[in-house]
Structures are given as structure tokens and as C-alpha cells.
Amino acid sequence: MPLYKTIVHNSDTQIFVWKISETEAALNATIQLQDKHLHRLNGMLSEQHRKGFLSVRKLLNEAGYTDFDLNYDTNGKPSLADGKHISITHSYDFSAIIVSSQNVGIDIEKQREKIIKIADKFIGSEADFLNIEQNYKENLSVIWGAKEALYKMCNSRSLSFKQDMHIHDFTQNINQGTALIDCKELNFGCKFMFHFETFENYTLVYALENE
């Protein structure tokens, strides 16, 4: 399937979403990879992961880039050759990227019952507004996605999803919320805005640092 959705957040920030319905061979047919990325692809044991990896390259093409414009730092955070910021995500049938001149993060997750079972591992202050009787799975998916997006933006392996990241009550809003990262150990604190939407039982969340 071609591009599933484009979200123009503003003139500077765009999100591209791909629905992965092709075979691996079809995805791979028109993609050229850097040697290091080809080596990474060949080392993936899961076909699902390989298809996610390749569909992200399709999205790069949609955004006007190729795999040769994409690089990763030592923590695995991606960047583009022209200096633009990029964040990448894929989950089962969907992949997505966000491209901007400012620091951004993105996450897409399939809504699954499993998230309820692991909620205690990432829910901290959010327990004050969550209601297990009202859209609990959906709200957990937004919180997880927001924290994943923020984690990617901060590029730190030391942040705790439960202790350091705080998602403020968004349940009365249509598609956006605010968050705070407050990590005393790293002497780091910053506020963020995030945006979210749901389609085909998936939750997409993206965040911007300077909004």
C-alpha cells in the first residue's frame, strides 16, 4: 500500500504514516541501503521487523530523502544529513516518521490488552487522573506513546518512564496534552507538548520540544 497518511503539523513539521501491507520483497525492490544499514537489515531475524525497517525507507522517500541521508548517533538517535530532526517508529502493520527543524519524537503502538498488565511499570503520577472504567486501555496507550516519544527526544538511557516522565491530564482534550520531564539525577527538566490520534486500533503520538 502507498502512503497511508500525511499530517502537516505546521510548515516546518510533517508526519508520514505507512500501512505495511506489501510483501518484504515488494518493499525491498526499489530501496537502496547504505552498507551499514543493509548489514543491520540482514541481521534481523523477524520478517515483521525487516518490513518495518524497509517501510521507514519508503517514508523517507515520501519526505524527499533516501537511506543515504539517514544516520544514527551512538545512542541510536537518528538524524538527517541536511540538519533536520527525524524520529522513527513502527509497530505491526504501521510505520511512521516525523521530520522537523526542531527536536521531535514519535511513537505508534497497537492497542493491546497487554498494556494494562504492564501499566505499573510506567504509570506514576498519571494514576491521579486515570480511570480504569473509562477508556483505560486507550489512555494507557497515549501515555506510553508520549513517554516513548519523549525518551527518543531526550536521547538518554537514564530516564525512568515511571519516575522522571509525567504526563498531565489530557483526558478532556481531543488530541493533545502536555508533559514534564523532571530528572534530578541528570539535573534535567523540560516541558513538552504532545499530540495524538487513533486509527485502525493504533495510537500515534508525536511530541515537539519548542511549541
ZIRA-V360867 format. One record per residue. SS is DSSP state (alpha for helix, beta for strand, coil for the rest). D_FIRST is the distance of its C-alpha to the first C-alpha in whole Angstrom. Layout:
# ZIRA-V360867
SS:D_FIRST / SS:D_FIRST
This chain:
# ZIRA-V360867
coil:0 / coil:4 / beta:7 / beta:7 / beta:11 / beta:14 / beta:17 / beta:20 / beta:23 / beta:26 / coil:26 / coil:26 / beta:24 / beta:20 / beta:17 / beta:13 / beta:11 / beta:8 / beta:6 / coil:7 / coil:6 / coil:6 / coil:10 / alpha:12 / alpha:13 / alpha:10 / alpha:10 / alpha:13 / coil:14 / coil:14 / coil:15 / coil:19 / coil:21 / coil:24 / alpha:26 / alpha:27 / alpha:23 / alpha:23 / alpha:26 / alpha:24 / alpha:21 / alpha:23 / coil:25 / coil:23 / coil:23 / coil:20 / alpha:17 / alpha:16 / alpha:17 / alpha:16 / alpha:13 / alpha:13 / alpha:15 / alpha:13 / alpha:10 / alpha:13 / alpha:14 / alpha:11 / alpha:12 / alpha:15 / alpha:14 / alpha:13 / coil:16 / coil:18 / coil:19 / coil:19 / alpha:20 / alpha:23 / alpha:24 / beta:23 / beta:26 / beta:27 / coil:31 / coil:33 / coil:32 / coil:28 / coil:27 / beta:25 / beta:26 / beta:25 / coil:28 / coil:28 / coil:30 / coil:27 / beta:26 / beta:23 / beta:22 / beta:19 / beta:18 / beta:15 / beta:16 / coil:14 / coil:11 / beta:11 / beta:12 / beta:14 / beta:16 / beta:19 / beta:21 / beta:25 / coil:28 / coil:30 / coil:29 / beta:26 / beta:25 / beta:21 / beta:20 / beta:18 / beta:19 / beta:19 / coil:22 / coil:24 / coil:27 / alpha:28 / alpha:28 / alpha:31 / alpha:33 / coil:33 / alpha:33 / alpha:37 / alpha:36 / coil:34 / coil:36 / coil:39 / alpha:40 / alpha:37 / alpha:39 / alpha:41 / coil:39 / coil:37 / coil:37 / coil:36 / coil:37 / coil:34 / coil:31 / alpha:32 / alpha:28 / alpha:26 / alpha:29 / alpha:29 / alpha:25 / alpha:26 / alpha:29 / alpha:27 / alpha:24 / alpha:27 / alpha:29 / alpha:26 / alpha:26 / alpha:29 / alpha:30 / alpha:28 / alpha:29 / alpha:33 / coil:32 / coil:35 / coil:35 / coil:38 / coil:37 / coil:37 / coil:34 / coil:37 / coil:40 / coil:39 / beta:36 / beta:37 / beta:34 / coil:36 / coil:36 / coil:33 / coil:33 / coil:34 / coil:32 / coil:29 / coil:26 / beta:28 / beta:31 / beta:34 / beta:34 / beta:37 / beta:37 / beta:41 / beta:42 / coil:46 / coil:45 / coil:43 / coil:45 / beta:42 / beta:41 / beta:38 / beta:37 / beta:33 / beta:31 / beta:28 / beta:25 / beta:23 / beta:21 / beta:19 / beta:16 / coil:15 / coil:18 / beta:17 / beta:20 / beta:19 / beta:22 / beta:23 / beta:26 / beta:28 / coil:32 / coil:34 / coil:33
